[in-house]
């Protein structure tokens, strides 16, 4: 199943300082999910095209594939539920953090690029996992939305572990 990353993996923490509102509605959660995925898709595309390390390149491609699939599922669900994603401070922060991360990564080459990308993915995925557990799942009112968030959580854990493994191999 391609829910491998979780709809929020994208860039839920494009900058690890993203603050998640403690009380948000389903429309705001939908916006966060779509934005977070798009941020990670964009970073994954850059890694897939710019990295010279096969493992990092493959990880970037996996992030693109997984997050694209999750975004489709999230968008389909929002359409089914007639929920229009509502822009909010968290989704805005994700977008600007993702843009800043891309700008930083584009200035790097070789091993420095690989380390920066993977380090960000570790930090980002941990922050997304924290947000899922502390904010997004507890605040989701619609049962189908909540079920989707719960369903993709294990994939997000797997992505975090994969990123940590890459991080340890790159530091050798």
Contact map, one row per residue, 1 for C-alpha under 8 A:
1111000000000000000000000000000000000000000000000000000000000000000000000000000000000000000000000000000000000000000000000000000000000000000000000000000000000000000000000000
1111100000000000000000000000000000000000000000000000000000000000110011000000000000000000000000000000000000000000000000000000000000000000000000000000000000000000000000000000
1111111000000000000000000000000000000000000000000000000000000000011011000000000000000000000000000000000000000000000000000000000000000000000000000000000100100000000000000000
1111110000000000000000000000000000000000000000000000000000000000011001000000000000000000000000000000000000000000000000000000000000000000000000000000000101110110000000000000
0111111111000000000000000000000000000000000000000000000000000010011001000000000000000000000000000000000000000000000000000000000000000000000000000000000110110110000000000000
0011111111000000000000000000000000001000000000000000000000000000011001000000000000000000000000000000000000000000000000000000000000000000000000000000100110110000000000000000
0010111111000000000000000000000011011000000000000000000000000000001001100100000000000000000000000000000000000000000000000000000000000000000000000000100100000000000000000000
0000111111110000000000000000000111111000000000000000000000000000000000000000000000000000000000000000000000000000000000000000000100000000000000000000000000000000000000000000
0000111111110000000000000000000000011001000000000000000000000000001000000000000000000000000000000000000000000000000000000001100100000000000000000000000000010000000000000000
0000111111110000000000000000000010111111100000000000000000000010001000000000000000000000000000000000000000000000000000000000000000000000000000000000000000000000000000000000
0000000111111100000000000000000000111111000000000000000000000000000000000000000000000000000001100100000000000000000000000001100100000000000000000000000000000000000000000000
0000000111111100010000000000000110111010000000000000000000000000000000000000000000000000000001000000000000000000000000000001101100000000000000000000000000000000000000000000
0000000000111111110000000000000000010000000000000000000000000000000000000000000000000000000001001000000000000000000000000011101100000000000000000000000000000000000000000000
0000000000111111010000000000000000010011000000000000000000000000000000000000000000000000000001111100100000000000000000010001000000000000000000000000000000000000000000000000
0000000000001111110000000000000000000000000000000000000000000000000000000000000000000000000001001100100000000000000000000001000000000000000000000000000000000000000000000000
0000000000001111110000000000000000000000000000000000000000000000000000000000000000000000000000000000000000000000000000000011001000000000000000000000000000000000000000000000
0000000000001011111000000000000000000000000000000000000000000000000000000000000000000000000000000000000000000000000000000000000000000000000000000000000000000000000000000000
0000000000011111111100000000000000000000000000000000000000000000000000000000000000000000010011001000000000000000000000000000000000000000000000000000000000000000000000000000
0000000000000000111110000000000000000000000000000000000000000000000000000000000000000000010000000000000000000000000000000000000000000000000000000000000000000000000000000000
0000000000000000011111000000000000000000000000000000000000000000000000000000000000000000010000000000000000000000000000000000000000100010000000000000000000000000000000000000
0000000000000000001111110000000000000000000000000000000000000000000000000000000000000000010000000000000000000000000000000000000000000010000000000000000000000000000000000000
0000000000000000000111110000000000000000000000000000000000000000000000000000000000000000000000000000000000000000000000000000000000000010000000000000000000000000000000000000
0000000000000000000011111000000000000000000000000000000000000000000000000000000000000000000000000000000000000000000000000000000000000010001000000000000000000000000000000000
0000000000000000000011111101100000000000000000000000000000000000000000000000000000000000000000000000000000000000000000000000000000000001001000000000000000000000000000000000
0000000000000000000000111111100000000000000000000000000000000000000000000000000000000000000000000000000000000000000000000000000000000000001110000000000000000000000000000000
0000000000000000000000011111110000000000000000000000000000000000000000000000000000100000000000000000000000000000000000000000000000000000001111001000000000000000000000000000
0000000000000000000000001111111000000000000000000000000000000000000000000000000000111100000000000000000000000000000000000000000000000000000000000000000000000000000000000000
0000000000000000000000011111111100000000000000000000000000000000000000000000000000001111001000000000000000000000000000000000000000000000000000000000000000000000000000000000
0000000000000000000000011111111110000000000000000000000000000000000000000000000000001100000000000000000000000000000000000000000000000001000100000000000000000000000000000000
0000000000000000000000000111111111000000000000000000000000000000000000000100010000111100000000000000000000000000000000000000000000000000000000000000000000000000000000000000
0000000000000000000000000011111111100000000000000000000000000000000000000000000000001111001000000000000000000000000000000000000000000000000000000000000000000000000000000000
0000000100010000000000000001111111110000000000000000000000000000000000000000000000000010011001000000000000000000000000000000000000000000000000000000000000000000000000000000
0000001101010000000000000000111111111000000000000000000000000000000000100100000000000000000000000000000000000000000000000000000000000000000000000000000000000000000000000000
0000001100000000000000000000011111111100000000000000000000000000000000100110000000000000000000000000000000000000000000000000000000000000000000000000000000000000000000000000
0000000101110000000000000000001111111110000000000000000000000000000000000000000000000000001001100000000000000000000000000000000000000000000000000000000000000000000000000000
0000001111111100000000000000000111111111000000000000000000000000000000000000000000000000001001100000000000000000000000000000000000000000000000000000000000000000000000000000
0000011111110000000000000000000011111111100000000000000000000000001101100000000000000000000000000000000000000000000000000000000000000000000000000000000000000000000000000000
0000000001100000000000000000000001111111110000000000000000000000001100100000000000000000000000000000000000000000000000000000000000000000000000000000000000000000000000000000
0000000001110100000000000000000000111111111000000000000000000000000000000000000000000000000001100110000000000000000000000000000000000000000000000000000000000000000000000000
0000000011100100000000000000000000011111111100000000000000000011001000000000000000000000000000000100000000000000000000000000000000000000000000000000000000000000000000000000
0000000001000000000000000000000000001111111110000000000000000011101100000000000000000000000000000000000000000000000000000000000000000000000000000000000000000000000000000000
0000000000000000000000000000000000000111111111000000000000000001000000000000000000000000000000000000010000000000000000000000000000000000000000000000000000000000000000000000
0000000000000000000000000000000000000011111111100000000000010000000000000000000000000000000000000100110000000000000010000000000000000000000000000000000000000000000000000000
0000000000000000000000000000000000000001111111110000000000111111000000000000000000000000000000000000000000000000000000000000000000000000000000000000000000000000000000000000
0000000000000000000000000000000000000000111111111000000000011001000000000000000000000000000000000000000000000000000000000000000000000000000000000000000000000000000000000000
0000000000000000000000000000000000000000011111111110000000010000000000000000000000000000000000000000010000000000000000000000000000000000000000000000000000000000000000000000
0000000000000000000000000000000000000000001111111110000110011000000000000000000000000000000000000000000000000000010010000000000000000000000000000000000000000000000000000000
0000000000000000000000000000000000000000000111111110000111111000000000000000000000000000000000000000000000000000000000000000000000000000000000000000000000000000000000000000
0000000000000000000000000000000000000000000011111110000010000000000000000000000000000000000000000000000000000000000000000000000000000000000000000000000000000000000000000000
0000000000000000000000000000000000000000000001111111000010000000000000000000000000000000000000000000000000001000000000000000000000000000000000000000000000000000000000000000
0000000000000000000000000000000000000000000001111111110110000000000000000000000000000000000000000000000000001100110000000000000000000000000000000000000000000000000000000000
0000000000000000000000000000000000000000000000000111110110000000000000000000000000000000000000000000000000000100000000000000000000000000000000000000000000000000000000000000
0000000000000000000000000000000000000000000000000011111110000000000000000000000000000000000000000000000000000000010000000000000000000000000000000000000000000000000000000000
0000000000000000000000000000000000000000000000000011111111000000000000000000000000000000000000000000000000000000000000000000000000000000000000000000000000000000000000000000
0000000000000000000000000000000000000000000000000000111111100000000000000000000000000000000000000000000000000000000000000000000000000000000000000000000000000000000001000000
0000000000000000000000000000000000000000000000110011111111110000000000000000000000000000000000000000000000000000010001000000000000000000000000000000000000000000000001000000
0000000000000000000000000000000000000000000000111111111111111000000000000000000000000000000000000000000000000000000000000000000000000000000000000000000000000000000000000000
0000000000000000000000000000000000000000000000010000011111111100000000000000000000000000000000000000000000000000000000000000000000000000000000000000000000000000000000000000
0000000000000000000000000000000000000000000100010000001111111110000000000000000000000000000000000000000000000000000000000000000000000000000000000000000000000000000000000000
0000000000000000000000000000000000000000001111110000000111111111000000000000000000000000000000000000000000000000000000000000000000000000000000000000000000000000000000000000
0000000000000000000000000000000000000000000110110000000011111111100000000000000000000000000000000000000000000000000000000000000000000000000000000000000000000000000000000000
0000000000000000000000000000000000000000000100000000000001111111110000000000000000000000000000000000000000000000000000000000000000000000000000000000000000000000000000000000
0000100001000000000000000000000000000001100100000000000000111111111000000000000000000000000000000000000000000000000000000000000000000000000000000000000000000000000000000000
0000000000000000000000000000000000000001110110000000000000011111111100000000000000000000000000000000000000000000000000000000000000000000000000000000000000000000000000000000
0100000000000000000000000000000000000000100000000000000000001111111110000000000000000000000000000000000000000000000000000000000000000000000000000000000000000000000000000000
0111110000000000000000000000000000000000000000000000000000000111111111000000000000000000000000000000000000000000000000000000000000000000000000000000000000000000000000000000
0011111011000000000000000000000000001101100000000000000000000011111111100000000000000000000000000000000000000000000000000000000000000000000000000000000000000000000000000000
0000000000000000000000000000000000001100100000000000000000000001111111110000000000000000000000000000000000000000000000000000000000000000000000000000000000000000000000000000
0110000000000000000000000000000000000000000000000000000000000000111111111000000000000000000000000000000000000000000000000000000000000000000000000000000000000000000000000000
0111111000000000000000000000000000001000000000000000000000000000011111111100000000000000000000000000000000000000000000000000000000000000000000000000000000000000000000000000
0000001000000000000000000000000011001100000000000000000000000000001111111110000000000000000000000000000000000000000000000000000000000000000000000000000000000000000000000000
0000000000000000000000000000000000000000000000000000000000000000000111111111000000000000000000000000000000000000000000000000000000000000000000000000000000000000000000000000
0000000000000000000000000000000000000000000000000000000000000000000011111111100000000000000000000000000000000000000000000000000000000000000000000000000000000000000000000000
0000001000000000000000000000010011000000000000000000000000000000000001111111110000000000000000000000000000000000000000000000000000000000000000000001000000000000000000000000
0000000000000000000000000000000001000000000000000000000000000000000000111111111000000000000000000000000000000000000000000000000000000000000000000000000000000000000000000000
0000000000000000000000000000000000000000000000000000000000000000000000011111111100000000000000000000000000000000000000000000000000000000000000000000000000000000000000000000
0000000000000000000000000000000000000000000000000000000000000000000000001111111110000000000000000000000000000000000000000000000000000000000000011000000000000000000000000000
0000000000000000000000000000010000000000000000000000000000000000000000000111111111111000000000000000000000000000000000000000000000000000000000000000000000000000000000000000
0000000000000000000000000000000000000000000000000000000000000000000000000011111111110000000000000000000000000000000000000000000000000000000000000000000000000000000000000000
0000000000000000000000000000000000000000000000000000000000000000000000000001111111100000000000000000000000000000000000000000000000000000000000000000000000000000000000000000
0000000000000000000000000000000000000000000000000000000000000000000000000000111111100000000000000000000000000000000000000000000000000000000000000000000000000000000000000000
0000000000000000000000000000000000000000000000000000000000000000000000000000011111110000000000000000000000000000000000000000000000000000000000000000000000000000000000000000
0000000000000000000000000110010000000000000000000000000000000000000000000000011111111000000000000000000000000000000000000000000000000000000000000000000000000000000000000000
0000000000000000000000000010010000000000000000000000000000000000000000000000011001111100000000000000000000000000000000000000000000000000000000000000000000000000000000000000
0000000000000000000000000011111000000000000000000000000000000000000000000000010000111110000000000000000000000000000000000000000000000000000000000000000000000000000000000000
0000000000000000000000000011111000000000000000000000000000000000000000000000000000011111000000000000000000000000000000000000000000000000000000000000000000000000000000000000
0000000000000000000000000001001100000000000000000000000000000000000000000000000000001111101100000000000000000000000000000000000000000000000000000000000000000000000000000000
0000000000000000000000000001001000000000000000000000000000000000000000000000000000000111111100000000000000000000000000000000000000000000000000000000000000000000000000000000
0000000000000000000000000000000000000000000000000000000000000000000000000000000000000011111110000000000000000000000000000000000000000000000000000000000000000000000000000000
0000000000000000011110000000000100000000000000000000000000000000000000000000000000000001111111000000000000000000000000000000000000000000000000000000000000000000000000000000
0000000000000000000000000001001100110000000000000000000000000000000000000000000000000011111111100000000000000000000000000000000000000000000000000000000000000000000000000000
0000000000000000000000000000000000000000000000000000000000000000000000000000000000000011111111110000000000000000000000000000000000000000000000000000000000000000000000000000
0000000000000000010000000000000000000000000000000000000000000000000000000000000000000000111111111000000000000000000000000000000000000000000000000000000000000000000000000000
0000000000111110010000000000000100110010000000000000000000000000000000000000000000000000011111111100000000000000000000000000000000000000000000000000000000000000000000000000
0000000000100100000000000000000000110010000000000000000000000000000000000000000000000000001111111110000000000000000000000000000000000000000000000000000000000000000000000000
0000000000000100000000000000000000000000000000000000000000000000000000000000000000000000000111111111000000000000000000000000000000000000000000000000000000000000000000000000
0000000000001110010000000000000000000000000000000000000000000000000000000000000000000000000011111111100000000000000000000000000000000000000000000000000000000000000000000000
0000000000100110000000000000000000000011001000000000000000000000000000000000000000000000000001111111110000000000000000000000000000000000000000000000000000000000000000000000
0000000000000000000000000000000000000010000000000000000000000000000000000000000000000000000000111111111000000000000000000000000000000000000000000000000000000000000000000000
0000000000000000000000000000000000000000000000000000000000000000000000000000000000000000000000011111111100000000000000000000000000000000000000000000000000000000000000000000
0000000000000110000000000000000000000000001000000000000000000000000000000000000000000000000000001111111110000000000000000000000000000000000000000000000000000000000000000000
0000000000000000000000000000000000000000011001000000000000000000000000000000000000000000000000000111111111000000000000000000000000000000000000000000000000000000000000000000
0000000000000000000000000000000000000000000000000000000000000000000000000000000000000000000000000011111111100000000000000000000000000000000000000000000000000000000000000000
0000000000000000000000000000000000000000000000000000000000000000000000000000000000000000000000000001111111110000000000000000000000000000000000000000000000000000000000000000
0000000000000000000000000000000000000000000000000000000000000000000000000000000000000000000000000000111111110000100110000000000000000000000000000000000000000000000000000000
0000000000000000000000000000000000000000000000000000000000000000000000000000000000000000000000000000011111111000000000000000000000000000000000000000000000000000000000000000
0000000000000000000000000000000000000000000000000000000000000000000000000000000000000000000000000000001111111000000000000000000000000000000000000000000000000000000000000000
0000000000000000000000000000000000000000000000000000000000000000000000000000000000000000000000000000000111111101100000000000000000000000000000000000000000000000000000000000
0000000000000000000000000000000000000000000000000110000000000000000000000000000000000000000000000000000001111111110000000000000000000000000000000000000000000000000000000000
0000000000000000000000000000000000000000000000000011000000000000000000000000000000000000000000000000000000011111110000000000000000000000000000000000000000000000000000000000
0000000000000000000000000000000000000000000000000000000000000000000000000000000000000000000000000000000000001111111000000000000000000000000000000000000000000000000000000100
0000000000000000000000000000000000000000000000000000000000000000000000000000000000000000000000000000000000011111111100000000000000000000000000000000000000000000000000000000
0000000000000000000000000000000000000000000000000010000000000000000000000000000000000000000000000000000010011111111110000000000000000000000000000000000000000000000000000000
0000000000000000000000000000000000000000000000100010100100000000000000000000000000000000000000000000000000001111111111000000000000000000000000000000000000000000000000000100
0000000000000000000000000000000000000000000000000000000000000000000000000000000000000000000000000000000000000011111111100000000000000000000000000000000000000000000000100110
0000000000000000000000000000000000000000000000000000000000000000000000000000000000000000000000000000000010000001111111110000000000000000000000000000000000000000000000000000
0000000000000000000000000000000000000000001000100000000000000000000000000000000000000000000000000000000010000000111111111000000000000000000000000000000000000000000000000000
0000000000000000000000000000000000000000000000000000000100000000000000000000000000000000000000000000000000000000011111111100000000000000000000000000000000000000001101100000
0000000000000000000000000000000000000000000000000000000000000000000000000000000000000000000000000000000000000000001111111110000000000000000000000000000000000000001000100000
0000000000000100000000000000000000000000000000000000000000000000000000000000000000000000000000000000000000000000000111111111000000000000000000000000000000000000000000000000
0000000000000000000000000000000000000000000000000000000000000000000000000000000000000000000000000000000000000000000011111111100000000000000000000000000000000001001000000000
0000000000000000000000000000000000000000000000000000000000000000000000000000000000000000000000000000000000000000000001111111110000000000000000000000000000000001001100100000
0000000000001001000000000000000000000000000000000000000000000000000000000000000000000000000000000000000000000000000000111111111000000000000000000000000000000000000000000000
0000000010111111000000000000000000000000000000000000000000000000000000000000000000000000000000000000000000000000000000011111111100000000000000000000000000000000000000000000
0000000010111000000000000000000000000000000000000000000000000000000000000000000000000000000000000000000000000000000000001111111110000000000000000000000000011011000000000000
0000000000000000000000000000000000000000000000000000000000000000000000000000000000000000000000000000000000000000000000000111111111000000000000000000000000000001000000000000
0000000000011001000000000000000000000000000000000000000000000000000000000000000000000000000000000000000000000000000000000011111111100000000000000000000000000000000000000000
0000000110111000000000000000000000000000000000000000000000000000000000000000000000000000000000000000000000000000000000000001111111110000000000000000000000000000000000000000
0000000000000000000000000000000000000000000000000000000000000000000000000000000000000000000000000000000000000000000000000000111111111000000000000000000010011000000000000000
0000000000000000000000000000000000000000000000000000000000000000000000000000000000000000000000000000000000000000000000000000011111111110000000000000000000000000000000000000
0000000000000000000100000000000000000000000000000000000000000000000000000000000000000000000000000000000000000000000000000000001111111111000000000000000000000000000000000000
0000000000000000000000000000000000000000000000000000000000000000000000000000000000000000000000000000000000000000000000000000000111111111100000000000100010000000000000000000
0000000000000000000000000000000000000000000000000000000000000000000000000000000000000000000000000000000000000000000000000000000011111111110000000000000000000000000000000000
0000000000000000000000000000000000000000000000000000000000000000000000000000000000000000000000000000000000000000000000000000000001111111110000000000000000000000000000000000
0000000000000000000111100000000000000000000000000000000000000000000000000000000000000000000000000000000000000000000000000000000001111111111000000000000000000000000000000000
0000000000000000000000010000100000000000000000000000000000000000000000000000000000000000000000000000000000000000000000000000000000111111111100000000100000000000000000000000
0000000000000000000000000000000000000000000000000000000000000000000000000000000000000000000000000000000000000000000000000000000000011111111100000100110000000000000000000000
0000000000000000000000000000000000000000000000000000000000000000000000000000000000000000000000000000000000000000000000000000000000001111111100000000000000000000000000000000
0000000000000000000000111100000000000000000000000000000000000000000000000000000000000000000000000000000000000000000000000000000000000011111110000000000000000000000000000000
0000000000000000000000001100100000000000000000000000000000000000000000000000000000000000000000000000000000000000000000000000000000000001111111101100000000000000000000000000
0000000000000000000000001100000000000000000000000000000000000000000000000000000000000000000000000000000000000000000000000000000000000000001111101100000000000000000000000000
0000000000000000000000000100000000000000000000000000000000000000000000000000000000000000000000000000000000000000000000000000000000000000000111111100000000000000000000000000
0000000000000000000000000000000000000000000000000000000000000000000000000000000000000000000000000000000000000000000000000000000000000000000111111110000000000000000000000000
0000000000000000000000000000000000000000000000000000000000000000000000000000100000000000000000000000000000000000000000000000000000000000000001111111000000000000000000000000
0000000000000000000000000100000000000000000000000000000000000000000000000000100000000000000000000000000000000000000000000000000000000000000111111111100000000000000000000000
0000000000000000000000000000000000000000000000000000000000000000000000000000000000000000000000000000000000000000000000000000000000000000100111111111110000000000000000000000
0000000000000000000000000000000000000000000000000000000000000000000000000000000000000000000000000000000000000000000000000000000000000000000000111111111000000000000000000000
0000000000000000000000000000000000000000000000000000000000000000000000000100000000000000000000000000000000000000000000000000000000000000000000011111111100000000000000000000
0000011000000000000000000000000000000000000000000000000000000000000000000000000000000000000000000000000000000000000000000000000000010001100000001111111110000000000000000000
0000000000000000000000000000000000000000000000000000000000000000000000000000000000000000000000000000000000000000000000000000000000000000100000000111111111000000000000000000
0000000000000000000000000000000000000000000000000000000000000000000000000000000000000000000000000000000000000000000000000000000000000000000000000011111111000000000000000000
0011111000000000000000000000000000000000000000000000000000000000000000000000000000000000000000000000000000000000000000000000000000000000000000000001111111110000000000000000
0000110000000000000000000000000000000000000000000000000000000000000000000000000000000000000000000000000000000000000000000000000010010000000000000000111111111000000000000000
0001000000000000000000000000000000000000000000000000000000000000000000000000000000000000000000000000000000000000000000000000000000000000000000000000011111111100000000000000
0011110000000000000000000000000000000000000000000000000000000000000000000000000000000000000000000000000000000000000000000000000000000000000000000000000111111110000000000000
0001110010000000000000000000000000000000000000000000000000000000000000000000000000000000000000000000000000000000000000000000100010000000000000000000000111111111000000000000
0000000000000000000000000000000000000000000000000000000000000000000000000000000000000000000000000000000000000000000000000000100010000000000000000000000011111111100000000000
0001100000000000000000000000000000000000000000000000000000000000000000000000000000000000000000000000000000000000000000000000000000000000000000000000000001111111110000000000
0001100000000000000000000000000000000000000000000000000000000000000000000000000000000000000000000000000000000000000000000000100000000000000000000000000000111111111000000000
0000000000000000000000000000000000000000000000000000000000000000000000000000000000000000000000000000000000000000000000001100110000000000000000000000000000011111111100000000
0000000000000000000000000000000000000000000000000000000000000000000000000000000000000000000000000000000000000000000000000000000000000000000000000000000000001111111110000000
0000000000000000000000000000000000000000000000000000000000000000000000000000000000000000000000000000000000000000000000000000000000000000000000000000000000000111111111000000
0000000000000000000000000000000000000000000000000000000000000000000000000000000000000000000000000000000000000000000001101100000000000000000000000000000000000011111111100000
0000000000000000000000000000000000000000000000000000000000000000000000000000000000000000000000000000000000000000000001000100000000000000000000000000000000000001111111110000
0000000000000000000000000000000000000000000000000000000000000000000000000000000000000000000000000000000000000000000000000000000000000000000000000000000000000000111111111000
0000000000000000000000000000000000000000000000000000001100000000000000000000000000000000000000000000000000000000000001000000000000000000000000000000000000000000011111111100
0000000000000000000000000000000000000000000000000000000000000000000000000000000000000000000000000000000000000000001001100100000000000000000000000000000000000000001111111110
0000000000000000000000000000000000000000000000000000000000000000000000000000000000000000000000000000000000000000000000000000000000000000000000000000000000000000000111111111
0000000000000000000000000000000000000000000000000000000000000000000000000000000000000000000000000000000000000000000000000000000000000000000000000000000000000000000011111111
0000000000000000000000000000000000000000000000000000000000000000000000000000000000000000000000000000000000000010011000000000000000000000000000000000000000000000000001111111
0000000000000000000000000000000000000000000000000000000000000000000000000000000000000000000000000000000000000000001000000000000000000000000000000000000000000000000000111111
0000000000000000000000000000000000000000000000000000000000000000000000000000000000000000000000000000000000000000000000000000000000000000000000000000000000000000000000011111
